[in-house]
């Protein structure tokens, strides 16, 4: 049953960032030119984690954000934490549709409110995610709805088995507002948000999202978004690793324990 009352053209923008103003500016410019100018933005809701830069970089990030929304809600925590950043942003939102962003992506194709019509048509749709080269979701072979499945690797090939679980992502995407806010309420800050949707880390959250779906848009080779963060990490010798269900940045130039820092995006 279609939901005619849902507002598709007015959004909150929930942005998770670190102290990387050059990347942030490229991200915001590309999303403004291709997406934000086509929507009514109620509010920017932003978390800038204290990673990678200094206080001057943080101040530059704040100035950039306020150039797009002078009334932006900006959280500047003392400690980095990706899950806390995501949940605090989502819980502060109030619109029917929320745009979730990270600070290191380019949007290369126009996006208009009519791209969000599936939210009005399908009340069980929780998310619309942009496909990209890292994800490489094959819509023609796997269908439009993202799922996760256990796999084993043999002879350099992945063989999947077991139950398909609904998979929700923390890359750039649109979320149904109520879905995002309830998911945030159920999230455990000890685990990476994306991992606890489908990997047996958070039973309450998995039971809640089981009746929802995540639609992927953008065929392979015709992606909407481009990852800036991977190249940046390679240039700075930083890798992203999962330890006990949580994401960490690892500084490969250092051998100390201080090189491991909670990931912010």
N, C-alpha and C positions, 0 to 999 in steps of 0.2 A: 504494500500500500504506500503510495507516495505521500510525503509530508510536505504539503504546500506551504506551511507556515514557517519553514526554516529559512533563515536569511543567508543567502549564498554570497552576497557582495559586500558584507561588512565583517571584518575579521580583527582578531587580536594577533599580534606578531610576537611569538615567544622565541627569543634568541638566546642561545647558549654560546658564550664567547670566552676567549682568553685575552691576554695582553699582547695582541698581534694586530695593531691598527692597520697595517698595510693590507693584510688579508681581509680584515673586516670591511675596509673601504671598498675593495673590489667586490666582495659579496653583496654589500648593501646596494652599490650602484647597479649591479646586474639584476638584482631582484626588484629594485625600484623601476628600472627601465622596462623590464619584461613582465612584471606582475603587480607590484604594489600600486602603481599609478592607475591600474584598472579596477582597484577595489577601494572601498571606504575602510580605512584603518582606524579602529577605535583607539588602540593604544599599543605601543611597543612595551613589552615586558621582558627585561633583559637581566641575565646573570653574567657578570664578568669575573671569572675565576682568576686568582693571583698566580698565573703560570706564564712562563716564558719571557716576560718583559719586566719593566720596572714601573714605578709609580707614574712617571711621565707618560709611558705607553698607555697605562690605564686611563689617565686623564684624557689622552687623545682619543681613546675608544669612547669614553663618555661623551666627549664633544661631538664625535661623529654620529653617535646614536641620537643625540639631541638635535642635530641638524636635520634629521628625518622626523623626529617627534620631540618637540621641546618639553612635553609633559610625560615623557617616557618614565616608566617605573624601572629603576636600575638598582640591582642588588650587587654589592661589592663585598663578598664574604672574606673573612680572614684566612680561611682554608678552602682549598679546591675540593670539589666533589661533584662528579657529573650527575649522579642520580639526584642529589639534593638540588642541583641547578635545574634539572628538568622538572622535578615535581613542584618546586616553588613557583616556577614560571607557569606551569599548567594550572595550578591551583589559584593563581592570581587572575586567570582569564575569566571572561564572562560571555563571550560571543558564541553563537551557534557553531561557528567554524573557527578553528585556530590554525594559524600557519606556524609550524615548528621549523626553526632555522638553526644551523650552526654557522660559525664564522669563517668557514673555509671552503665555500662552494660557489661556483658560478652558475647562474641560470641563463641558458643560451637560446631559449625559445619563449615566445609570448604565452602567457597564461591568463585566462579571463574567467569571470564567474561561471560561465557556462561549462567550464571544465569540471565544476563541482556539482553539476546536476545529479550525478549518482547518489549524493548524500540525500537529496530530496526524494529520489525514486526508491531507494533501498534503506529502510530504517536500521537494518543490521550492518550497514557499512560504517566501520569505525575510523578508517584511515584511507587516504589516497596518497600513495608514495611515488616519488619520481625515480624512475629507473636510471641507472648510471653504469659506467664501465666496470666498476668494482663489483656491483651486484649482478649485473648481466642476467637479469631474470628473463628467461625465454618465454614470452607470453604465448607464442604460437604452440609451443610444446607443452608448457605447464599450465596454461590458462592465466587469467588476469589476476587471480587472488593468490597472494603470497602465503606460503606455508613452509614449515621446517620439518625435516625428517632425519632421523639418525642415518649415518652412513659409515661405511668402512672403505678404506682405500687399499686396493690391490692392483699391482702392475700399473701404477700411476693412473688408475681410474677409480672414481668414486662409485660405489654401489650402495643405493639407498634402500632402507628397509624400515618396517615398523609403521606406527600410526602417524599420519600427517597432522601436525599441530599448526593452528593459526599463528602467523608470524607478523609481528608489528615492529616497525623500525624507527630509529631515532635520527635518520638522515632527514634532509629537507622534505617536508610532507604537510598535507592538510589533515587535521583530525576533527572529528565531530567533538564539539566542545564538552558535552556531558561525558562522553567516552574518555576524553583526555583527563578530565578532572577526577572522575571515579578511579581511573587507572592510577593516577598520582596518589590518591588516598590509600590505595592498596599496596603501593610499591614499598619494598624494603631497601633502605639506603645502603645496606651492606652489599648489594648486588648491582651490577650494571643493568640499567633499565631494559635494554633490548634483550638481554639474556634471560631475565626473569619472566618475560612474556611466554616462553615456550620450552624451557630447559629443565623443568622440575625444581626450580629454586623457590617458587612462590605459588603455592597451590591455590590460594584465594584469588590471586590475580589471574592465573590461568583459567580458573573456573569462570570468572567474570567475562574474560575476553573470548571464551570458546564460542559464543553465539554471534560474534562479530567477524568481519572480514577486512582485509587490507588489499585494496585494489592498486596494482602497479600500472603506471602509465609511462609510455615511451618504449617503443620497440628497440631491440638491439640494433645499434648503428644509428638510431635516431633519438638519442638520449636528450632529456631536458637539461640535466645538470652535469657539471664537471667538477671533479674533486681537486681542489687546490691544496688540501692538507697533506696528501701523500707525498707530493713533490717537496713541500716545505719540510716535512719530517726527514726525508732522505737527505736534503741539503744540510740539515742540522743534526744528522746522525741520531735521530730519535725514533724509537719504535713503539708500537702500541701492543701491549700484551694483556692477556686475561689470566688473572691469578685468583683462584677460589671465587669465581663468579663476578669479579670486579675488574674494571679496566684500569691499566696503569700506563703512563708514559715512562719509557726507559731511555735514559741518556747513555748512549753507547760510548760516549767519550769519557765517561767516568766509571770507575769500578766500585764506587762506594754505595752503601745502602741508600744514601740520599738521592741517588740517581733515579729511584723509583718514586713516581709522583702520581696521585690519583688523576685519571684522565678527566678532562673537562669537555671534550667533544671528539 
